């Protein structure tokens, strides 16, 4: 399957809400996330809120030959994961389940980090080998472990110098 990567400007993100919701619902309902559909709504609403209010919101979309959304990655500079030091947060990286394992995620990852300002990058993900191993292969290291809010699952904060 052929795909292309395209910037998803902050001003256009809201126009893709339905596609983003469908993609997140598909991607997060299965392993390892097992999220209910409302998880997709929270994810997309957080993304669109960030697109509206952050000057450095950066997003990249993977599209098929017909322009259908296969995946996306988004991030911005923040201090939430560090507590003080500004760092680029890779906030979302999502690929439709039927298109995973084809290099789309790695392409989105690399394009997003290339578009971000230089400096450290952080992400937070479930502490499961499937995810931490993938990010470790892509140059990330575990910096911290957390259990945010009322969450029952353990998460890791991973860091990558750029």
C-alpha positions in Angstrom: 0.0 0.0 0.0 1.3 3.4 -0.9 0.9 6.3 1.4 2.2 9.9 1.7 2.9 12.1 4.6 1.5 15.6 4.9 1.6 18.3 7.4 -1.7 18.8 9.3 -1.7 22.5 10.2 -3.3 23.5 13.5 -6.0 25.5 11.6 -7.1 22.4 9.6 -7.0 19.8 12.4 -10.6 20.5 13.6 -11.9 19.9 10.1 -10.6 16.3 10.4 -12.3 15.6 13.8 -14.5 12.7 12.5 -11.6 11.0 10.8 -9.4 11.4 13.8 -12.1 10.0 16.1 -12.6 7.0 13.9 -8.9 6.3 13.7 -8.3 6.7 17.4 -11.3 4.5 18.3 -9.9 1.7 16.0 -6.4 2.0 17.2 -7.0 2.2 20.9 -9.8 -0.4 21.3 -7.4 -3.3 20.9 -4.3 -4.5 22.6 -2.4 -3.1 24.5 -4.7 -0.1 25.1 -8.2 -1.7 25.4 -9.8 1.8 25.6 -13.5 2.4 25.3 -14.7 4.7 22.6 -14.8 7.7 25.0 -11.0 7.4 25.2 -10.9 8.3 21.5 -13.0 11.4 22.2 -10.7 12.5 25.0 -7.6 12.0 22.8 -9.0 13.9 19.9 -10.5 16.7 22.0 -7.1 17.1 23.8 -5.4 17.2 20.4 -7.8 19.8 19.0 -7.6 21.9 22.1 -3.8 21.9 21.8 -4.1 22.8 18.1 -6.2 25.8 19.0 -4.1 27.2 21.8 -0.5 26.2 21.2 1.7 28.2 18.8 4.0 25.3 18.2 1.4 22.6 17.6 2.9 20.3 15.0 1.1 17.4 13.3 1.8 15.0 10.4 -0.8 12.8 8.7 -0.3 9.6 6.7 -2.8 9.4 3.8 -3.5 6.7 1.3 -3.7 7.3 -2.4 -7.4 8.5 -2.1 -6.6 10.9 0.8 -8.0 8.7 3.6 -6.3 9.0 6.9 -4.1 6.1 7.8 -2.4 7.6 10.8 -1.1 10.8 12.5 1.4 12.1 14.9 1.2 15.3 16.9 3.1 17.2 19.5 4.1 20.5 21.0 6.5 22.0 23.5 5.5 21.7 27.1 6.8 21.2 30.7 4.1 18.8 31.9 6.3 15.7 31.6 9.5 17.3 32.9 8.0 19.6 35.6 10.2 22.5 34.5 12.4 22.0 31.5 10.6 22.8 28.2 10.7 19.8 25.9 8.9 18.7 22.7 6.2 16.3 23.7 5.3 13.6 21.2 1.7 13.6 22.4 0.1 11.2 19.9 1.3 8.6 17.4 -1.6 6.6 15.9 -1.8 4.2 12.9 -4.9 2.3 11.8 -4.7 -1.3 12.9 -4.8 -2.7 9.4 -1.8 -0.5 8.4 0.5 -1.2 11.3 3.8 -2.9 10.7 4.3 -1.2 7.3 6.6 1.6 8.5 3.9 4.3 8.6 4.4 4.9 12.3 8.1 5.2 12.0 7.7 7.7 9.1 5.2 9.8 11.1 7.5 9.7 14.1 10.6 10.8 12.1 8.7 13.5 10.2 7.2 14.9 13.4 10.5 15.1 15.2 12.2 16.6 12.2 9.5 19.4 12.1 9.9 20.2 15.9 12.3 22.7 17.3 15.7 21.2 18.4 16.1 20.0 21.9 14.9 17.1 24.1 11.8 15.2 23.3 9.5 13.3 25.7 6.6 11.0 25.4 4.5 9.0 27.8 3.2 5.5 26.9 2.0 2.4 28.6 4.8 0.4 30.2 4.4 -2.7 28.0 7.3 -4.2 26.0 5.4 -3.9 22.7 5.5 -0.1 23.1 8.6 0.6 25.1 10.6 -1.8 22.9 9.5 0.0 19.7 10.4 3.4 21.1 13.7 2.1 22.4 14.6 0.9 18.8 13.8 4.4 17.6 16.3 6.0 20.0 14.2 6.7 23.2 15.1 5.7 26.7 13.0 5.3 29.8 13.3 8.4 32.0 10.6 7.8 34.6 7.7 5.6 35.5 4.3 7.0 36.5 0.7 6.0 37.4 -1.2 9.2 36.4 -4.4 10.2 38.2 -6.7 7.2 38.9 -5.0 5.1 36.3 -4.5 1.5 37.2 -1.9 0.9 34.6 1.8 1.9 34.8 3.2 4.3 32.2 6.7 5.3 31.3 8.0 8.7 30.3 10.6 8.2 27.6 13.2 10.8 26.5 15.1 11.3 23.3 17.8 13.9 22.6 17.6 15.5 19.2 
